[in-house]
Amino acid sequence: MKVLAYIVLAGVILSLVQSTIIAAALLLAVMILWGAFFRPEALFGLLAFGLFASTLERYPLATLSALALFAAIDAARGRHG
């Protein structure tokens, strides 16, 4: 009987963990929508940084080459203001 009680307790704990993860995911989605409406520049900056970090992790040489190319183009154009 104790084994059955431990199995039921484990199921309850796993259910609570799953509910917590779902609540955190919903909160994240609401916060992203909130950011899109009230602070879009910060949200898109965060998303761009995440995209850059992900690309750098997967394709380091290609990312650094593209970054160097963009820097060279920006330097060739000069500063405007």
Secondary structure as GFF3:
##gff-version 3
##sequence-region A 1 81
A	DSSP	alpha_helix	2	38	.	.	.	ID=ss1
A	DSSP	alpha_helix	40	58	.	.	.	ID=ss2
A	DSSP	alpha_helix	60	77	.	.	.	ID=ss3
###
